[in-house]
Amino acid sequence: MITKFNDFLAEEGLENKVELKGSFCMERCGEGINWMIGEEILSSPSAAEGVKLFRKKVLSALKKKKRPKAAPKRSRKRRS
């Protein structure tokens, strides 16, 4: 899986934005291929499904990170 994840990151030019680490099954060995993004543990029935979900999760997380922060709201004073 890590090789497939690396291939996806290389294709998208994201090697420097995502860090991959190897691990065992995270106490979920019977649930398929297990992996984690942040604190979320995910399971995939196959390598192909894992890559699809990885792509979706990584691109979604990067989009959220790129969103500019909203400007602070100015309070309007009422005239009496």
Secondary structure, DSSP 4 states (H G I P E B T S, - for coil): -HHHHHHHHHHHT-TTT--------TT-GGGSEEEEETTEEEEESSHHHHHHHHHHHHHHHHHHHHSPPPPPPPPPPPP-
